[in-house]
Amino acid sequence: MTKYLVIALLIIVALVVAYFTFVVATIKIAFGGIMLGIAAIALLVVWIMWKSKD
């Protein structure tokens, strides 16, 4: 009986680790997308300022 409990516990731990891995990856992708958006806006502002001085 304890063998089945250990196997069940290991499967639950593996599922929890996989779930948190995907959650962290989703958060990182969202954060990266926000940072890319901010960088694109900053680059656009710099380009507009550079063009307006000429």
C-alpha positions in Angstrom: 0.0 0.0 0.0 2.8 2.4 0.8 4.3 1.8 -2.6 1.1 3.1 -4.2 1.0 6.1 -1.9 4.6 7.0 -2.9 3.9 6.7 -6.6 0.7 8.8 -6.2 2.7 11.4 -4.3 5.4 11.5 -6.9 2.8 11.9 -9.7 1.1 14.8 -7.8 4.5 16.5 -7.2 5.3 16.1 -11.0 2.0 17.6 -11.9 2.4 20.5 -9.5 6.0 21.2 -10.9 4.7 21.1 -14.5 1.8 23.4 -13.6 4.1 26.0 -11.9 6.6 25.7 -14.8 3.9 26.7 -17.3 2.6 29.5 -15.0 6.0 31.0 -14.6 6.6 30.8 -18.4 3.3 32.5 -19.0 4.2 35.3 -16.6 7.6 35.7 -18.2 6.1 35.8 -21.7 3.6 38.5 -20.6 6.3 40.5 -18.9 8.5 40.2 -22.0 5.7 41.4 -24.2 5.1 44.4 -22.0 8.8 45.3 -22.1 9.0 44.9 -25.9 6.0 47.3 -26.1 7.7 49.9 -23.9 10.9 49.6 -25.9 9.1 50.1 -29.2 7.3 53.2 -27.8 10.6 54.6 -26.5 12.3 53.9 -29.9 9.4 55.6 -31.7 9.7 58.7 -29.4 13.5 58.9 -30.0 13.0 58.6 -33.7 10.3 61.4 -33.7 12.6 63.6 -31.6 15.5 63.0 -34.0 13.4 63.7 -37.0 11.9 66.9 -35.6 15.4 68.5 -34.9 16.3 68.3 -38.6 
